[in-house]
Amino acid sequence: MTEKKPNPLLWEIRLFFTSLMFYTRIPCPRWVGYSDEQLNQSTRYFPSIGWIVGGLVAIIIGLAQLIVPVSVAVVTGLAVGVLITGAFHEDGFGDVCDGFGGGSTAERTLEIMKDSRVGAYATIGLILLFAVKISSLIALVTLEPWYGLVAVVYAHVLSRTSVVTIIFTDVYARNDLTSKVKPIGRQISLGGLIVSCCWLLPFILLLWARPWWFLALPVALLCRWRLGHWFKKRLGGYTGDCLGAAQQIIEVVTFLVILGIIGLLRWWEPVSIVPLAGSWLTITSGWLALL
């Protein structure tokens, strides 16, 4: 006999806490409970974890840079993010580096990814990942003290939303019960996918101040498509480690895209970075004055 679901609002609250419990180390109420159905449906709230983790990281960086150098503030913020998630996604990235670097077949790759030992590929990959992440964040916060912090949250939410699309379109590759990343949400409905994408909607407010940030969206989707194709080619689908690796990669790619566009705008207009929306308003006003 299956457990009767609570009222819809309470069920959604339970799903949110299930997602929070699974993807972070933040304590959750005991009444949340656990079931495979809860875990699968809670995937819709995965991007909301980006708001929580990314928001806390941004707050730490913003406060810390008031009293310490930006570089120290960035490293401190990232350390807090790792503590909050328990290095959940970083661990997946490291396992993918080891598995895809050392495995020649799907079976061997999955076997390596299950191994709890850290290999050379994972060590090198994680060092390079954090090197790029730290240097790009230092540059972002230095060039854009306020919007650089918003970029942290944007990258966290966008990367997690992209991961949800992998769960929606692709299949789970690991059928055995010995995976060290079990349990994991393996499916999501179209309605759940739409809810997940809605967590990106607040960033529409950035269209006025930083419209070029949305160039990171198609780049993230392209990166997600390429990663999904790679996972399918090598393993026949995705695993939990693959999802963690995809989240980390897309997060860093988002930082690099935003930073690259800032660099292009500074090259185009060396004196200051003028928001494109403001430029459009100035040009339109000028034409109206001439008429």
N, C-alpha and C positions, 0 to 999 in steps of 0.2 A: 504493500500500500504506500503510495507516494505521499510526501508531505504536502499539505495544502498551502498554496501560496498566500502570502498576506495581501493586504490591499495594495493597489498599484504604486502609490507613493512610497509606502514602506519598502516595497520590493525594490524600487529604484534606489532608495537610500542604501539598502542592503547590498545591491550590486556595486554601488560606488565604493562602499567600505571594503567589499571583496577585492576590488581592483586596487585600492589603497593598501590593503593587507598583503596582497601578492607582489606588488611591484615596489613597495617601499618597506622600511623597517618601522614605520610610524604605528604605534599601538592602535588597535581598533577594538570596539566593544565586543564582548563575548557573544552577544545575541546574534551577531552577524552570521555565525556558523559557516559551513562550507558544503558545497556540492559541485559536481561537474557542470551542472546546468548553470549554477551561479557564476562559475569561472568563465564559461563560454560567453554568457550574456554580459558579464562585467567588462568585456573587452571594449564595449562602446565607451567606457569611461577612461580608457587608457590615455587618450590625449589630455584629459583633465589632470592626470598625474604630472604632465608636463607643466601645467600652470603652477602646481604646488612645488615641484622640485625646482623648476626654472625660476619661479618667483622667489623662493628662498635663497637660491644661489645669487640671483641679481641683488636681493636686499643685502646679503652679506658683503658682496663686492662693493655695493654703493656705500655702505656704512664704513667698511674697512678702509676704503681709499681716502676717507676723510682724515685718517690718522697714520696710515702707512702708505708706502709707494704702491702704485697701481699693480705692479707685478706681484707683490705680496698679497694684495687684496684678491687678485684673480685666483692665485693658487689656493688661498684660504677658501674662497667661494666654491671652487671645484672640489676641494676636500670635503666640504660640508655636503655637496651633492652626492659624492661617493658614499659618505656615511649614511645619508638618508635612504639611498637605494640599495645599500649593501653591495655596491659594485656589481649589481645584477646584470646590467647591459655590457659593462666592460668585461665581465667574465665571459659572456657570450662572444664578444669580439675576439678575445684571446683564444677561445676554443676554436673559432672559425679559422683564425690564422694558423693554428697548429694543425687542424684537420685538413683544411684545403691546401696547406703548404706541404704536409707530409703524406697525405693519402692519395693513392693512385686509383683507387676504386671507391664506389659509394660505400661499400661495407667497411673498408678500411678507414675511410674518412670519418664515418659515424663512430667507429670504434675509438679512434684517436680523440674525437670530440667528447666522448664519454669519460675519458681518462682525466682524473682530477689533477694530474701532474702538469706543470707548466713547462712548455718546451721553448726552444729558441725562437720559433716563429711568433709565438704569443708574446714573448718578452720584447722582441724587436718591434712587433706591431703596436703593442701598448705604449712603448716609449715614444714611437713616432706619433701615435694618436694624441697623446697628451702634449707632446711638443708642439704639434700644429694647433691643438685646442688652446693651449696657454698663450702662445705667441699671437694667435688671431684675436683672442679675447683682449689681450693687453692693447693691441692696436685699435680694436673697436672702441674700447672704453676710453682710450686716450683721444681718439679722433672725435668720438661722439659720446661725451660723458653721460648724457641722459639716455639717448636713443640706443647707445651701446648696451645698456642694461635691458632695455626692451627687447633688443635682439636676442639676448640670452633666453628670455621666455619664449619668443617667437620660434627659435630653433628647437627648443625642447618640445613645444606643442606640434610643430610641423613635422618633426621627425617621427613622433609617436603616431600621428595621424597617418603618415605614409606607411608605417608598419602595419596598421590596421588593414590597409588595402591589400597587403600581401596575404593576410589571413583570409580575407574575403575572396580573393581570386585564385590563390594557389592551394595546394594540398599539403598535408602534414607528411613528412617523409619517414619519420621514425615510428615503427609499429611495435617495437619491443617495449617491455615494461621496466627495462633496466636503466632508462635514461635518467641521468642525475638532474635534469632540468624539469622533470615531471613535478606537479601537473602543469598544464599550460592550456590557455584558451586556443582551441583548434578551429573554431568556426565562428562566423558572425553573420547575421542576417542583413538584408539590404537596409532594413529600418535601423539596425544597429550601426551600420556604416554611415548612414545619413546623420545619426546622432553624433557619431565620432567626428565627422567633418564640421559639425556645428560649433565645436570647440575652437575652430579657427575664426569664426565670424567676428569676434571682438577686434581682431586685427584690421578689419575694414576701416576702423577709425584712423589707421595710419595712412590711408589713401591721400589725405590732405597734406600731411607733413612729409611722408616718405613713400611716395607711390612706387618708386623703383625697387622697394623691398620685395614686391610681389613677383619680381623676376626669379626670386628664390623658389617660388612654388613650382613652376614648370621644370626647373633644374632638379628639384627634389623628386618630382614624379618621374623624371627621366632616370635619375639615379636609382629610384625604387624599382623601376621596370628592369633596369640592367641587372640589379642585384637579384631580383626574383628570377630572371632568366638564368642567371649564373647558378643559383641554388637548385633550380629545376634540372639544369644540365648535369650538375655534379652529383646531386642526391635524389633527384626525382621530386623534389619539393622542399619545404622549409622545415627547420627545427626551431626550438626555443633559442638555441645559440645563434641561429641565423637571424632571427628577429632582433636579438640584442645587438648583433653586429650591424644590422641595417640601421637601427636607431642611432647608434654612435656615428656611423659613417655619414648619414644624412644630416645629423646635427652639425658635424664639422663642415660639411659641404655648404650648409646654409650660412655659417659664419664666413666662410671663404667667399661666397657669392656676394654677400652684403659688403664685405670688406673690399672686394674687387671693384664693385660699383662705386663705393666711396672714393677709391683711388682714381677711377676714371673721371669722376666728377671733379675731384681736386685738380687733376691734370687739365681738364677742360676749363675750369675756372679756378685758377691758383689762389686768388685772394680769399675766397670763402666758399663754403658749400651752401648754395641756395636751394632750398627745397623746390622740386619741380612744380609743385602745385602753386607756390608763390610766384614762380617764373611765368607760369601760364596766366595767372591773374594780372601780372604786370604787363605782359604782352597784349592781353585783351584790352586792358584799360588804355594802353597807348594807342591802339587802333581806333577805339571809340573816341578818344580825344581828337585824333586826326580827322575823323568823319564829322 
